[in-house]
Structures are given as C-alpha cells and as structure tokens.
C-alpha cells in the first residue's frame, strides 16, 4: 500500500509542478519550493529514486518514506508504519518487480476517474470482505459519509485537511 501511495504522491506532485511551470513559474520554483505544493516531494525522495534502486531497495523505500514524512508533517506515521528493510519479508527482487509494476501507470489526477479512487477501491474491498465473512460491513469500515461528517465536525484548516482525512480513513477501518 505504501508504494502505491508513494507513486500517487509523486505523480500528483509532478502534475502540480508542471502546472506551475505552465503558469509561468521557473522549473526550480515549481519543483523545489515546498510552499507551492499540498505535499512536497524532495528530489531525493521522488519515484525516480525508487525506480533506479538496484540493491537494498527496502532500505531505500524506508529512507524515502522518512524524508517525505519529515518534509510533510501532516503525513507523520502514514508512510513509515511498514518497514521494508527486512529482506526475508521484502526481498530486493520482489520489491524491484513491484516498483517496476507501478512505474508504467501514471497516477495523476488527470489520469484517474476520481481523485479518491484508491479510497473508493479500499472501501469496496472491505465491503466484499464483509460480505464473504457474513458479517456486517459496519464491523470492518466506516462509510465515507460518516468520515466526511467527522472531518467537517473537526473543521480542519486547509493545510490540516489531508492529515485529518487520512487519520479518519485509517482509524475508521
């Protein structure tokens, strides 16, 4: 899940940077000014770093996750909850294949049917799981309408919205 989120985060970052360049910002301003992005992805943590990793890939993933969380305090604990630097669980060849698999599809807003397609897919899978185990869906997830209500009740500021949304989505399951 973390790798998919990293790819989505990177592609959204690049999409925004390209939009800033079209608006007349310099390449440096578009890619290096963290105030221009909802979530900033520094050069040393971009998807290309993962795509070019040849060995110790788990360590590289963990490092990239720590950098992104450091640069984006709203994501604290979201990316580093899984440790990939365990070669028995996550051997380099499997991680390399997974990264290679995620290389080809672009996960920018303009390429997706919905900006929350991953959340929708996760909810769908939870519903299917609930159906298969003959338990009510409420035992496994909180409907998105309830999550939205909770987020609205908390009334986060614009820069706090994503952290609140992610927190509620994560803890609601």
C-alpha positions in Angstrom: 0.0 0.0 0.0 2.8 2.4 0.9 4.4 2.0 -2.5 1.1 2.8 -4.3 0.7 5.8 -2.1 4.3 7.0 -2.8 3.7 6.7 -6.5 0.4 8.6 -6.3 2.0 11.3 -4.1 4.9 11.6 -6.6 2.7 11.8 -9.7 0.4 14.4 -8.0 3.5 16.4 -7.1 4.8 16.3 -10.6 1.4 17.2 -12.1 1.3 20.3 -9.9 4.9 21.3 -10.7 4.1 21.1 -14.4 1.0 23.1 -13.9 3.1 25.8 -12.1 5.6 25.9 -15.0 2.7 26.4 -17.4 1.6 29.3 -15.2 5.0 30.9 -15.7 6.9 29.7 -12.6 10.5 28.7 -13.1 11.4 25.0 -13.1 13.3 25.5 -9.8 10.4 27.3 -8.2 7.9 24.7 -9.4 9.9 21.6 -8.2 11.8 23.0 -5.2 9.5 25.4 -3.4 7.6 23.4 -0.9 5.0 26.2 -0.3 3.8 25.6 -3.9 2.6 22.1 -3.1 0.0 20.4 -0.8 2.5 17.7 -0.3 6.2 18.3 -1.1 8.4 15.6 -2.5 12.1 16.5 -2.4 14.4 15.4 -5.2 16.0 12.7 -3.0 12.6 11.1 -2.3 11.0 11.1 -5.8 9.8 8.0 -7.5 12.8 8.0 -9.8 15.0 7.3 -6.8 13.0 4.1 -6.1 12.8 3.2 -9.8 16.6 3.4 -10.1 17.4 1.5 -6.9 19.4 -1.7 -7.7 20.0 -3.1 -4.2 18.9 -2.5 -0.7 15.6 -1.5 -2.1 13.8 -1.9 1.2 16.2 0.4 2.9 15.7 2.9 0.1 11.9 2.8 0.4 12.2 3.3 4.2 14.5 6.3 3.6 12.2 7.9 1.0 9.3 7.5 3.4 11.1 9.1 6.3 12.2 12.1 4.0 8.6 12.6 2.8 7.2 12.5 6.3 9.9 14.9 7.5 9.0 17.4 4.8 5.3 16.9 5.3 4.4 16.7 9.0 0.8 16.1 8.1 1.9 12.6 6.9 3.8 11.7 10.1 3.4 8.0 10.7 1.4 7.4 7.5 4.3 6.1 5.4 6.7 4.7 8.0 4.2 2.3 9.5 5.7 -0.5 7.4 9.4 -1.3 7.5 10.6 -2.6 4.1 14.2 -3.2 5.2 13.7 -6.8 6.1 15.0 -8.9 3.2 13.3 -12.1 4.5 9.8 -10.4 4.2 10.7 -8.0 1.4 13.5 -9.3 -0.8 15.0 -7.0 -3.3 13.8 -8.9 -6.3 10.1 -8.7 -5.2 10.4 -5.0 -4.3 12.1 -4.4 -7.7 9.2 -6.1 -9.5 6.6 -4.2 -7.5 8.3 -0.8 -8.2 8.6 -1.8 -11.9 4.9 -2.7 -12.0 4.0 0.8 -10.6 6.3 2.6 -13.0 4.1 2.5 -16.0 0.7 3.8 -14.9 0.5 7.5 -14.2 -1.5 8.2 -11.1 -2.1 11.9 -11.7 -5.5 13.5 -11.1 -5.9 13.9 -14.8 -5.4 10.2 -15.3 -7.9 9.0 -12.7 -11.6 8.7 -12.9 -11.8 10.2 -9.4 -9.2 11.8 -7.1 -10.3 9.4 -4.3 -10.3 6.3 -6.5 -8.0 4.5 -4.1 -10.1 5.2 -1.1 -13.2 4.0 -3.0 -11.4 0.8 -4.0 -10.4 0.2 -0.5 -14.0 0.6 0.7 -15.2 -1.7 -2.0 -12.7 -4.4 -1.0 -13.7 -4.1 2.7 -17.4 -4.4 1.7 -16.5 -7.6 -0.3 -14.6 -9.0 2.6 -17.5 -8.3 5.0 -19.9 -10.0 2.6 -17.7 -13.1 2.3 -17.3 -13.4 6.0 -21.1 -12.9 6.6 -20.5 -10.0 8.9 -22.0 -6.6 8.6 -19.8 -4.1 6.8 -20.0 -1.8 9.8 -17.8 -4.3 11.6 -15.0 -3.5 9.2 -15.3 0.1 7.9 -16.9 3.4 8.5 -18.9 4.7 5.5 -17.3 7.6 3.7 -20.2 9.8 4.6 -19.5 9.3 8.3 -15.8 10.0 7.7 -16.7 13.3 5.9 -19.0 14.3 8.7 -16.3 13.7 11.3 -13.8 15.7 9.2 -16.3 18.5 8.9 -17.0 18.5 12.6 -13.3 18.8 13.4 -13.2 21.7 10.9 -9.5 21.3 9.9 -7.8 24.2 8.2 -6.8 23.8 4.6 -3.3 22.6 5.4 -4.7 20.2 8.0 -7.4 18.6 5.9 -5.4 15.8 4.4 -3.9 14.7 7.7 -7.4 14.7 9.3 -8.9 12.9 6.3 -6.1 10.3 6.3 -6.4 9.8 10.1 -10.1 9.3 10.0 -9.9 6.9 7.0 -7.1 4.9 8.6 -8.7 4.7 12.1 -12.2 4.2 10.8 -11.2 0.7 9.4 
